[in-house]
Amino acid sequence: MPKRSKPRTLSVLPLDPGQSCLPPDYANYLGACAAVCLEKRHRPGVSLALDGDYEDSYLLTWGQLTEQHYRTYADLQEATEQGAYGIAILVVREAAGKTVLERAAKGGGFDFWIGDEEDAELPFQGLTRLEVSGILEGDARDIQARTKQKHSQVARSDGRTPALIAIVEFSRPLARLEQK
């Protein structure tokens, strides 16, 4: 897919999950976690680079965070994991045209079942597995190692359905999206 000349703006908080199954309160929880992680180094309007099997860039915006946000999402390990879900959901929808249809049960090696955005009413058509991982602050080696780890993890459930692996690194910020 060719890059656009002007990056599209994506709202992290409030987070718009499109036609997904996500309730608005859960989507905003994911978005708040992402915003807390992003604000450690960035201001709204920061450019997120997308690499891997999809290449693009997006401007990320979010509403003003309060002291309550910082206190609620003070566990940065959890905020990184949950915030990565939020960013991945946005990027997967924009780059791959997929939306979250269902949270996956533990043990399969992936986080969500996703499908085509326009076919959201037909929940079991063209399913893809989505595995997401977040890194608060890392370099290219960390991102590559995590990508390799997630490819192995998703292999547990290899079969008839394809998989997408999303790695979100907040300090750059960068999202890697790879097909498996």
C-alpha positions in Angstrom: 0.0 0.0 0.0 1.5 3.4 -1.0 2.1 6.0 1.6 -0.2 9.0 1.7 1.4 12.4 1.2 -0.2 13.7 4.4 -0.3 11.4 7.4 -3.8 10.6 8.8 -4.6 11.7 12.3 -5.6 8.9 14.7 -7.2 9.6 18.1 -5.8 7.6 20.9 -8.0 9.1 23.6 -10.8 8.8 22.9 -10.0 5.7 21.0 -12.3 4.9 18.1 -12.1 1.1 17.5 -14.4 1.3 14.4 -17.0 -1.4 14.0 -15.3 -3.6 16.6 -17.0 -5.6 19.4 -15.2 -3.4 22.0 -17.4 -1.5 24.4 -16.5 2.2 24.5 -15.4 2.1 28.1 -12.8 -0.6 27.3 -11.7 1.2 24.2 -11.1 4.3 26.2 -9.2 2.3 28.9 -6.9 1.1 26.2 -6.5 4.6 24.8 -5.8 6.1 28.2 -3.1 3.6 28.8 -1.6 4.4 25.4 -1.8 8.2 26.1 0.0 7.8 29.5 2.8 5.8 27.8 3.1 8.3 24.9 3.2 11.3 27.2 6.3 10.1 28.9 8.2 11.5 25.9 5.7 13.0 23.4 3.0 15.6 23.0 -0.3 15.1 21.1 0.4 15.2 17.3 3.4 13.0 17.4 4.1 10.9 14.3 3.9 7.1 14.7 5.9 5.2 12.1 4.5 2.0 10.8 6.9 -0.6 9.4 7.0 -4.3 8.7 4.6 -5.7 6.0 2.8 -2.4 6.0 4.5 1.0 5.8 2.9 4.3 6.7 2.8 7.0 9.3 0.0 8.5 11.4 -0.3 11.5 13.7 -1.4 10.4 17.2 -3.6 12.8 19.2 -5.2 12.4 22.6 -7.1 14.5 25.1 -5.5 16.1 28.1 -4.6 13.7 30.8 -5.3 14.4 34.4 -3.6 13.5 37.7 -6.2 10.7 38.0 -4.9 9.2 34.7 -1.4 9.1 35.9 -2.4 7.6 39.3 -4.7 5.0 37.8 -2.2 3.9 35.1 0.9 4.1 37.3 1.8 0.5 36.7 3.7 1.2 33.4 4.1 -2.5 32.6 0.3 -2.9 32.5 -0.2 0.4 30.8 2.3 -0.5 28.1 0.6 -3.9 27.4 -2.9 -2.4 27.4 -1.9 0.8 25.5 -0.2 -1.4 22.8 -3.6 -3.1 22.3 -5.1 0.3 21.7 -2.5 1.5 19.2 -2.5 -1.9 17.4 -6.3 -1.8 17.1 -6.1 1.6 15.4 -3.2 0.7 13.1 -4.6 -2.7 12.1 -7.9 -1.0 11.2 -6.1 1.7 9.2 -3.4 -0.3 7.5 -5.0 -3.8 7.1 -8.8 -2.9 7.1 -9.4 -5.3 10.0 -11.4 -4.8 13.1 -11.5 -6.6 16.5 -14.3 -9.2 16.5 -13.5 -11.0 19.8 -11.0 -11.2 22.6 -9.2 -14.5 22.3 -9.2 -17.0 25.1 -5.8 -17.6 26.9 -3.6 -20.3 25.7 -3.9 -19.9 21.9 -0.8 -17.6 21.6 -2.7 -14.6 20.4 -4.9 -11.8 21.8 -7.8 -11.0 19.4 -9.8 -12.4 16.6 -10.0 -9.8 13.8 -11.9 -9.6 10.5 -12.5 -7.3 7.6 -13.9 -3.9 8.8 -16.6 -3.9 6.2 -17.6 -7.5 7.1 -18.0 -6.8 10.9 -21.6 -8.0 10.7 -20.4 -11.5 9.5 -18.2 -12.3 12.5 -16.7 -15.6 11.4 -15.9 -14.7 7.8 -12.2 -14.3 7.0 -10.9 -14.5 10.6 -7.3 -13.5 11.4 -5.4 -13.9 14.7 -3.9 -10.8 16.2 -1.0 -10.9 18.7 0.1 -7.6 20.2 3.1 -6.7 22.3 4.2 -3.4 23.8 7.6 -1.9 24.6 7.7 1.3 26.6 11.3 2.1 25.6 13.5 -0.1 23.3 15.8 -0.1 20.4 15.7 -1.9 17.1 17.2 -5.0 18.6 14.4 -5.1 21.2 11.8 -4.7 18.6 13.3 -7.4 16.4 13.7 -9.8 19.4 10.1 -9.3 20.5 8.8 -9.8 16.9 10.7 -13.1 16.7 9.3 -14.2 20.1 5.7 -13.4 19.0 6.1 -15.3 15.7 7.0 -18.4 17.8 4.2 -17.7 20.3 1.6 -17.5 17.5 2.9 -20.7 16.0 1.1 -22.6 18.8 -2.2 -21.9 17.0 -1.1 -22.1 13.4 -3.7 -23.8 11.2 -6.1 -22.5 8.7 -6.3 -18.8 9.9 -3.6 -16.2 9.1 -2.1 -14.1 11.9 -0.9 -10.5 12.3 1.7 -9.6 14.8 1.8 -6.0 16.1 4.7 -4.7 18.1 4.2 -1.1 19.5 7.2 0.8 20.8 6.2 4.0 22.6 9.4 6.0 22.9 9.9 6.4 19.2 6.9 5.8 18.6 6.8 2.9 16.2 4.4 0.1 15.3 5.6 -3.0 13.4 2.9 -5.0 11.7 3.8 -8.4 10.2 1.8 -11.1 8.6 2.4 -14.7 9.6 
